[in-house]
Amino acid sequence: MAERFTPSDPCIQWRRLFSWEGYHELYEHDGNKSLATRHNTLKKQAIDEIWKQGGLEAVIRFVEVVEQPDWVGNTLAEIPDCNLDNDLLPKFLSVERTVQRNFIAGYIGASFQHSGWSWCDELNQSQWNEQQIVQFFHFLPATDEAWKHVEQLSPEIQTAYWEKVSPTFFADECDVNYATQRLLEVGRPFAAVECFGWTLQHHKETDVSLVIKALREALNSSEPIDSLDTYKVLDLLQMLQNSAECNEEELFRLEWAYLSVFQQHHKIVPKTLQKYLANAPEFFCQLIQMMYRSQNDKAEETTKEQEQMASIAVRLVATWPICPGMQGDGNFDSTVFTQWLKTVKEKCEESGHLEMALYTTGKLLAYAPQDADGLWIDRTIADALNQRDNTRLRQGFEMGIYNSRGAHWVDETGNTDKELAQRYRQKADDVEMAGVARLATTVKTIAKHYDQQAEFMGIQHKHADS
């Protein structure tokens, strides 16, 4: 049976009161009936007794042996006629040990909660050093009023305050735009991102220009990389995608810079990059030139920067494929597609990238929309795939079809592959009837591939059962 609050050694009783174990034990003993009040009463009785036995020195020794030293601090602050401000401050504002820091944080927090800013203003801080003043304000709630008080201090203290303050504890009603501006001034864009991410969760208005500035500066920040909350980065990028205040060029740069964040979470797609990929052939040609070496150039060693850029380009095309000619409203523009393909051919032939440009384009065409007349693929795209000189385009299309299947459950019986084979045989018949024989041949090859896969899985399944 769990020990109750009547042990022979009173110190055990007192220590347990300042632990979560003791708190829950009290709940089991007394039920939820005024639990907080009951718990506070018992804590005050314990600290009062320790104080009577040995004064402040005894209380400090007690702090060293409890699980929650901050509870000791805030309890001590609530004991009537026990004014210890001058005994504890600023002495304990310079301590390094976590236990003592938690204790004084509890004391300051409870004193402030009881008397507010009048208590702070009455403290004689004339002999406090810069570190002690900054630490004192860090233990207070991060509110607009706190920041007004900080503004009355020296520029050095203001800088030191903002260099260390945690945005996690900003008050609900604080001026976030002011706070993020100050965080950016002291070189803390990661903290500014954290702050803005919090405002989005609470549906507060944000300064779009400051969000853009924070995301830009975060790219070159010296802050520990693990302190950047990539989920909040993604939320901010989504907010900018939906904001009329962020121009497309700026959004393009940010989506490109944070492409790895999009890939990590797949929650949001880089819409602006997709739009450029589908409608700006010059951009696609630049990606191809990053991804592949030109046939016109002699083999040369690539730089680390070139390899990084190539990796980003591959990631964009492979992870967020979109059919050229697709518009933001979900409709397909055949005129845009035709001009897009013409431009890509011209520019990539000139640069020595035509083969890989056609192959990569073919992969994107695997995501082509159906035609308005019901054919499973748009006729403009089907005609392009059917052209005699577009062999590499058809090869890319075939690979794109395989890739578009994505991660999938492996049907050991082969039945799923049989169904796919039948589906593509029907598609091949459809396009053949539409007069695009070369495309029909490619689609028949896809059907044959799935037939072979089905046969292989069937054999494997048969052997496994025997």
C-alpha positions in Angstrom: 0.0 0.0 0.0 1.3 3.5 -0.9 2.6 5.5 2.1 0.3 8.4 3.1 1.1 11.7 4.6 1.8 10.4 8.1 5.4 9.0 7.9 7.5 9.0 11.1 10.2 11.3 9.5 8.5 14.6 8.6 11.2 15.4 6.0 9.8 12.5 3.9 6.4 13.9 4.2 7.6 17.4 3.1 9.7 16.1 0.3 6.8 14.1 -1.1 4.6 17.2 -1.1 7.0 18.8 -3.6 6.9 16.0 -6.1 4.4 14.9 -8.7 4.3 11.5 -7.0 3.1 13.2 -3.8 0.6 15.3 -5.7 -1.0 12.2 -7.3 -0.9 10.4 -4.0 -2.8 13.2 -2.4 -5.4 12.9 -5.2 -5.8 9.2 -4.5 -6.2 9.9 -0.8 -8.6 12.9 -0.9 -10.1 12.7 -4.3 -10.4 15.7 -6.5 -12.1 17.7 -3.8 -10.4 21.1 -3.8 -7.1 19.3 -4.6 -5.1 22.4 -5.6 -6.2 24.3 -2.5 -5.4 21.3 -0.2 -2.0 20.8 -1.9 -1.1 24.5 -1.5 -2.1 24.5 2.2 0.1 21.4 2.9 3.0 23.0 1.1 2.7 26.2 3.0 2.6 24.3 6.3 5.7 22.4 5.4 7.7 25.4 4.3 6.5 27.4 7.4 7.7 24.6 9.7 11.1 24.3 7.9 11.4 28.1 8.2 10.7 28.0 11.9 13.3 25.3 12.5 16.2 26.7 10.6 15.3 29.9 8.7 16.2 30.6 5.1 19.3 28.4 5.3 17.1 25.4 6.1 14.7 26.2 3.2 17.7 26.4 0.8 18.9 23.0 2.0 15.5 21.6 1.5 15.5 23.0 -2.1 18.4 20.7 -2.9 16.5 17.5 -2.1 13.1 18.0 -3.7 11.9 17.1 -7.1 10.2 20.4 -7.8 12.3 23.2 -6.4 10.2 25.9 -8.2 7.3 24.7 -6.0 9.4 25.6 -3.0 10.1 29.1 -4.4 6.5 30.0 -5.2 5.3 28.6 -1.8 7.9 30.6 0.0 6.7 33.8 -1.7 3.1 33.1 -0.5 3.9 32.8 3.2 2.7 36.0 5.0 5.2 38.3 6.7 8.1 36.5 5.0 9.6 39.2 2.9 12.8 37.7 1.5 13.3 39.9 -1.6 16.5 41.4 -0.3 17.8 38.0 0.9 17.2 36.2 -2.4 17.6 39.0 -5.0 19.8 39.6 -6.8 22.0 36.8 -5.2 20.1 33.9 -6.7 19.8 35.6 -10.1 23.5 34.7 -10.7 23.4 31.0 -9.8 24.2 28.5 -12.5 22.8 25.3 -10.9 19.4 24.3 -12.4 17.9 23.5 -9.0 18.6 26.9 -7.6 17.5 28.7 -10.8 14.2 26.8 -10.7 13.8 27.8 -7.1 14.2 31.5 -7.7 12.1 31.3 -10.9 9.3 30.0 -8.7 9.7 32.7 -6.1 9.7 35.5 -8.7 6.8 34.0 -10.6 4.6 33.8 -7.5 5.6 37.2 -6.2 4.8 38.8 -9.5 1.5 36.9 -9.7 0.5 38.2 -6.3 1.6 41.9 -6.6 2.2 42.5 -10.3 4.5 45.2 -11.7 4.2 47.2 -8.5 6.4 44.6 -6.8 8.9 44.7 -9.6 9.1 48.5 -9.6 9.7 48.6 -5.9 12.7 46.4 -6.0 16.0 48.3 -5.7 17.9 47.2 -8.7 20.6 49.9 -8.6 23.3 47.4 -7.5 22.2 44.6 -9.9 24.5 43.8 -12.7 23.4 43.4 -16.3 23.2 39.6 -16.2 21.0 39.7 -13.0 18.6 42.2 -14.6 18.3 40.2 -17.8 17.7 37.0 -15.8 15.1 38.6 -13.7 13.1 39.7 -16.7 13.4 36.2 -18.2 11.7 34.8 -15.2 8.7 37.2 -15.7 5.9 36.6 -18.2 6.8 37.7 -21.7 4.1 40.3 -22.2 3.8 43.7 -23.9 4.2 45.3 -20.5 7.4 43.4 -19.8 8.8 44.6 -23.1 7.9 48.2 -22.2 9.9 47.8 -19.0 12.8 46.3 -20.9 12.7 49.3 -23.3 13.5 51.6 -20.4 16.8 49.8 -19.8 20.1 50.3 -21.5 20.6 49.1 -25.2 23.0 46.4 -24.0 20.4 45.0 -21.6 17.7 45.1 -24.2 19.9 43.1 -26.6 20.9 40.6 -24.0 17.2 40.1 -23.1 16.1 39.4 -26.7 19.1 37.2 -27.4 17.9 34.7 -24.8 14.2 35.1 -24.3 12.2 32.1 -25.3 9.3 32.6 -27.8 7.7 29.5 -26.4 6.5 31.4 -23.4 5.2 34.6 -25.0 1.8 35.6 -23.6 -1.3 35.0 -25.7 -2.1 38.7 -26.0 1.4 40.0 -26.8 2.4 42.0 -29.9 4.0 39.2 -31.9 5.1 41.5 -34.8 7.0 43.7 -32.3 8.6 40.6 -30.7 9.7 39.1 -34.0 11.1 42.4 -35.1 13.3 42.4 -32.0 14.3 38.8 -32.4 15.4 39.5 -36.0 17.4 42.5 -34.8 19.5 40.3 -32.6 20.0 37.6 -35.2 17.4 35.0 -34.1 15.3 34.2 -37.2 14.7 30.6 -36.0 13.0 32.1 -32.9 11.1 34.5 -35.1 9.8 31.6 -37.1 8.7 29.8 -33.9 6.9 33.0 -32.8 5.1 33.4 -36.2 4.2 29.7 -36.2 2.5 30.2 -32.9 0.5 33.1 -34.2 -0.8 31.0 -37.1 -2.0 28.3 -34.7 -3.9 31.0 -32.7 -5.3 32.7 -35.9 -3.6 36.0 -35.1 -2.7 38.6 -37.8 0.9 38.6 -38.9 3.1 41.0 -40.8 3.8 39.2 -44.1 6.9 41.3 -44.7 8.4 40.2 -41.4 7.5 36.5 -42.1 9.3 36.7 -45.4 12.3 38.4 -43.7 12.4 35.7 -41.0 12.3 32.9 -43.6 15.0 34.6 -45.7 17.4 35.2 -42.7 16.8 31.7 -41.4 18.5 30.3 -44.4 21.8 31.8 -43.3 21.3 31.7 -39.5 24.1 30.6 -37.1 21.5 29.3 -34.7 21.5 25.5 -33.9 19.7 23.8 -36.9 17.8 21.5 -34.6 16.1 24.6 -33.1 14.3 25.3 -36.4 10.8 23.9 -36.3 10.3 22.8 -39.9 6.6 22.2 -39.4 6.2 25.9 -38.6 8.3 26.8 -41.6 5.9 24.8 -43.7 2.9 26.5 -42.1 4.3 29.9 -42.8 5.0 29.0 -46.5 1.4 27.8 -46.8 0.3 31.1 -45.4 2.4 33.0 -47.9 1.0 30.9 -50.7 -2.5 32.1 -49.7 -1.5 35.7 -49.1 -2.0 38.4 -51.7 0.8 40.4 -50.0 3.5 37.9 -51.1 4.5 38.3 -54.7 5.1 35.2 -56.9 8.8 35.9 -57.4 9.4 36.0 -53.7 7.4 32.9 -53.1 9.3 31.1 -55.9 12.6 31.8 -54.2 11.4 30.7 -50.8 9.9 27.5 -52.1 13.1 26.7 -53.9 15.2 27.4 -50.8 13.0 25.3 -48.5 12.3 22.5 -51.0 13.8 19.9 -48.6 11.2 21.0 -46.0 8.4 20.3 -48.4 9.9 16.9 -49.0 10.2 16.0 -45.3 6.6 16.4 -44.5 4.6 16.2 -47.8 1.8 18.2 -46.1 2.0 21.1 -48.6 3.2 21.2 -52.1 5.5 23.9 -53.6 2.7 25.4 -55.7 4.7 28.2 -57.3 7.5 25.9 -58.4 4.9 23.5 -59.8 3.3 26.4 -61.7 6.7 27.4 -63.2 7.5 23.8 -64.0 4.2 23.4 -65.9 4.1 26.8 -67.7 7.7 28.2 -67.9 9.8 26.1 -70.3 12.8 28.2 -69.5 12.6 27.1 -65.9 12.3 23.5 -66.9 15.4 23.8 -69.2 17.4 25.3 -66.3 16.4 22.3 -64.1 17.5 19.9 -66.9 20.9 21.7 -67.2 21.3 21.3 -63.4 20.4 17.6 -63.4 22.4 16.4 -66.4 25.7 17.0 -68.1 25.5 18.5 -71.6 26.4 16.3 -74.5 28.3 19.2 -75.9 30.7 19.5 -73.0 33.7 17.4 -72.1 33.5 15.5 -68.9 34.5 17.8 -66.1 34.4 17.4 -62.3 31.3 19.0 -60.8 31.5 21.3 -57.8 29.7 20.6 -54.5 27.4 23.5 -55.2 26.5 22.0 -58.6 25.7 18.7 -57.0 23.5 20.3 -54.5 21.6 22.2 -57.1 21.2 19.0 -59.2 19.8 17.3 -56.1 17.3 20.0 -55.6 16.2 19.9 -59.3 15.8 16.1 -59.2 13.8 16.4 -56.0 11.4 18.9 -57.5 10.7 17.0 -60.7 10.5 13.5 -59.1 8.6 14.4 -55.9 6.1 16.9 -57.3 5.6 16.0 -60.9 3.0 18.0 -62.9 2.0 17.8 -66.5 3.2 20.7 -68.6 0.3 22.9 -69.6 -1.7 22.3 -66.4 -3.0 25.6 -64.9 -3.6 26.7 -61.3 -7.3 26.1 -61.7 -6.8 22.5 -62.5 -7.5 22.9 -66.3 -5.2 21.9 -69.1 -4.1 24.4 -71.7 -3.1 22.6 -74.9 -1.7 25.8 -76.5 0.6 26.4 -73.5 1.7 22.7 -73.7 2.5 22.9 -77.4 4.6 26.0 -77.0 6.2 24.6 -73.9 7.4 21.5 -75.7 8.6 23.5 -78.7 10.6 25.8 -76.5 12.1 23.0 -74.5 13.2 21.2 -77.7 14.8 24.3 -79.1 16.7 25.4 -76.0 17.8 21.9 -74.9 19.0 20.9 -78.3 21.1 24.1 -78.3 22.5 23.3 -74.8 23.1 19.6 -75.5 20.4 18.3 -73.2 17.7 17.3 -75.7 17.7 13.5 -75.0 17.3 13.9 -71.2 14.9 16.8 -71.6 12.6 14.6 -73.7 13.0 11.6 -71.4 12.2 13.8 -68.3 9.3 15.4 -70.1 7.9 12.0 -70.9 7.8 11.1 -67.2 5.8 14.3 -66.5 3.3 13.3 -69.3 2.4 10.2 -67.3 0.3 12.7 -65.3 -1.6 14.0 -68.3 -5.3 14.7 -68.0 -7.9 12.9 -70.0 -9.3 14.5 -73.1 -12.6 16.4 -73.2 -14.1 13.7 -75.4 -13.4 11.0 -72.8 -10.2 9.5 -74.2 -8.0 8.7 -71.2 -5.2 11.0 -72.3 -5.5 14.5 -73.8 -5.2 14.3 -77.6 -2.7 17.1 -77.9 -0.3 15.2 -75.5 -1.1 11.9 -77.3 -0.2 13.4 -80.6 3.1 14.7 -79.2 3.9 11.2 -77.8 3.1 9.7 -81.1 5.5 11.7 -83.2 8.2 9.7 -85.0 11.1 11.7 -83.5 9.8 11.5 -79.9 11.1 8.0 -79.0 12.8 9.4 -75.9 9.6 11.1 -74.9 7.7 7.8 -75.1 10.4 6.0 -73.1 10.1 8.6 -70.4 6.3 8.3 -70.5 6.6 4.5 -69.9 9.0 5.0 -67.0 6.7 7.7 -65.6 3.7 5.3 -65.7 5.7 2.8 -63.6 6.8 5.5 -61.2 3.3 7.0 -60.8 2.2 3.8 -59.1 4.3 4.9 -56.1 4.7 2.9 -53.0 2.2 0.0 -53.0 1.2 -3.2 -51.3 2.7 -6.2 -53.0 0.0 -8.7 -54.0 1.7 -12.0 -53.8 -0.9 -13.7 -55.9 -0.2 -11.4 -58.9 -3.8 -10.5 -59.3 -3.2 -6.8 -58.9 -0.6 -6.8 -61.7 -3.1 -8.8 -63.8 -5.7 -6.1 -63.4 -3.1 -3.4 -64.3 -2.1 -5.3 -67.4 -5.7 -5.6 -68.5 -6.3 -1.9 -67.8 -3.3 -0.8 -70.0 -4.3 -3.2 -72.8 -7.6 -1.5 -72.9 -5.9 1.9 -72.9 -3.6 0.7 -75.7 -6.7 -0.3 -77.8 -8.3 3.1 -77.1 -5.3 5.2 -78.4 -4.8 2.8 -81.3 -8.4 3.4 -82.3 -7.7 7.2 -81.9 -5.0 6.8 -84.6 -1.9 7.2 -82.4 -0.2 3.8 -83.1 3.3 4.6 -81.7 1.8 5.6 -78.3 -0.4 2.4 -78.5 2.8 0.3 -78.9 4.3 1.9 -75.8 1.2 1.3 -73.7 1.1 -2.3 -74.9 4.7 -2.6 -73.6 3.4 -1.4 -70.2 0.7 -4.0 -70.2 3.2 -6.7 -71.1 5.4 -5.5 -68.2 2.5 -6.0 -65.7 1.7 -9.4 -67.3 5.3 -10.5 -66.6 5.1 -9.2 -63.1 1.9 -11.1 -62.5 3.3 -14.3 -63.9 6.5 -13.9 -61.7 4.4 -13.2 -58.5 2.2 -16.2 -59.3 5.2 -18.5 -59.6 6.6 -17.2 -56.4 3.3 -17.6 -54.6 3.0 -21.2 -55.9 6.4 -22.2 -54.6 5.8 -20.5 -51.2 2.6 -22.7 -50.8 4.3 -25.9 -51.9 
